[in-house]
Amino acid sequence: MKSEKFWDKTAQRYAKSQVSDQAAYQKKLSETQSFLQPDMRIAEFGCGTGTTAVHHAPHVQHIDAIDISENMLSIARGKAKEAGIDNITFTRGTLAEFGAQDESFDVVLGLNVIHLLPDRQAVITEVVRILKPGGIFVSSTVCLGNSALRYIKLIAPMGNLLGLMPDIFILKEAELESEMTRAGFSIERQWNHGKGGIAVFMVARKQCAQRH
Ligand SMILES: C[S@@+](CC[C@H](N)C(=O)[O-])C[C@H]1O[C@@H](n2cnc3c(N)ncnc32)[C@H](O)[C@@H]1O
């Protein structure tokens, strides 16, 4: 609820902000698109203002774009309409609340959102459940665990209390890697970007024999 309020309040500002590293953003789009096929169904949780979903929509059959913030979604719906995109369904809530059927998606996207999740491992497990065997999980996650910025955890609770910062969870890239592997993914692409390489982009494949 607190998180939802923060993102509702931030939505307009977020929509106006520039992508901080255009080269990395374009690389993420094109690497993701190299895995897409016209008959695929995608789920994106934490879709924000929908920019990425709008980029990918022409390359797939359908995208379910999910976010806890109604204000983010309302901007996203506007962007899709303006771009003439009609194969994205926007739904408010978390991935668990969305309640997708088992093995119903070819690709799941979770971009700039995993470090904001209080229940990160449950969400990763949910991604495994809803992906088809061999399906792809594309994520981009801020990993502050090995950076000097990890001390943000000392001020984050106050920033959060004042509504100036979202909940941020400090994790190490190696932790994320092992959580993904334990959940049943094999990591096919992994590279860093952002100042000091604090963000990690991953393309992980659900192993075919994986049971959830
Ligand atoms: C930093 S923004 C990233 C938005 C977009 N993915 C991007 O890369 O620009 C984080 C988004 O995740 C959403 N969010 C935060 N916690 C969430 C959760 N538990 N489930 C779904 N969305 C969530 C926020 O409302 C916000 O729109």
The ligand as an SDF file (V2000), in Angstrom:
LIG
                    3D

 27 29  0  0  0  0  0  0  0  0999 V2000
   11.4430    1.8640  -11.0370 C   0  0  0  0  0  0  0  0  0  0  0  0
    9.8370    1.6340  -11.7160 S   0  0  0  0  0  0  0  0  0  0  0  0
   10.2440    0.6880  -13.1780 C   0  0  0  0  0  0  0  0  0  0  0  0
    9.2020    0.8070  -14.2340 C   0  0  0  0  0  0  0  0  0  0  0  0
    9.5520    0.1330  -15.5560 C   0  0  0  0  0  0  0  0  0  0  0  0
    9.6680   -1.3000  -15.4180 N   0  0  0  0  0  0  0  0  0  0  0  0
   10.8350    0.7000  -16.0930 C   0  0  0  0  0  0  0  0  0  0  0  0
   11.8200   -0.0380  -16.2500 O   0  0  0  0  0  0  0  0  0  0  0  0
   10.8610    1.9180  -16.3730 O   0  0  0  0  0  0  0  0  0  0  0  0
    9.1680    0.4060  -10.6720 C   0  0  0  0  0  0  0  0  0  0  0  0
    7.7160    0.0730  -11.0100 C   0  0  0  0  0  0  0  0  0  0  0  0
    7.3690   -1.1100  -10.3090 O   0  0  0  0  0  0  0  0  0  0  0  0
    6.0880   -0.9600   -9.7390 C   0  0  0  0  0  0  0  0  0  0  0  0
    6.0360   -1.8690   -8.5960 N   0  0  0  0  0  0  0  0  0  0  0  0
    6.6350   -1.7390   -7.3870 C   0  0  0  0  0  0  0  0  0  0  0  0
    6.3860   -2.8240   -6.6200 N   0  0  0  0  0  0  0  0  0  0  0  0
    5.6220   -3.6490   -7.3790 C   0  0  0  0  0  0  0  0  0  0  0  0
    5.0400   -4.9310   -7.1600 C   0  0  0  0  0  0  0  0  0  0  0  0
    5.1810   -5.5790   -5.9980 N   0  0  0  0  0  0  0  0  0  0  0  0
    4.3070   -5.4930   -8.1460 N   0  0  0  0  0  0  0  0  0  0  0  0
    4.1300   -4.8470   -9.3350 C   0  0  0  0  0  0  0  0  0  0  0  0
    4.6440   -3.6330   -9.5940 N   0  0  0  0  0  0  0  0  0  0  0  0
    5.3900   -3.0460   -8.6340 C   0  0  0  0  0  0  0  0  0  0  0  0
    5.9740    0.5170   -9.4150 C   0  0  0  0  0  0  0  0  0  0  0  0
    4.6430    0.9450   -9.3280 O   0  0  0  0  0  0  0  0  0  0  0  0
    6.7200    1.1390  -10.5780 C   0  0  0  0  0  0  0  0  0  0  0  0
    5.8580    1.4120  -11.6500 O   0  0  0  0  0  0  0  0  0  0  0  0
  1  2  1  0
  2  3  1  0
  2 10  1  0
  3  4  1  0
  4  5  1  0
  5  6  1  0
  5  7  1  0
  7  8  2  0
  7  9  1  0
 10 11  1  0
 11 12  1  0
 11 26  1  0
 12 13  1  0
 13 14  1  0
 13 24  1  0
 14 15  1  0
 14 23  1  0
 15 16  2  0
 16 17  1  0
 17 18  1  0
 17 23  2  0
 18 19  1  0
 18 20  2  0
 20 21  1  0
 21 22  2  0
 22 23  1  0
 24 25  1  0
 24 26  1  0
 26 27  1  0
M  CHG  2   2   1   9  -1
M  END
$$$$
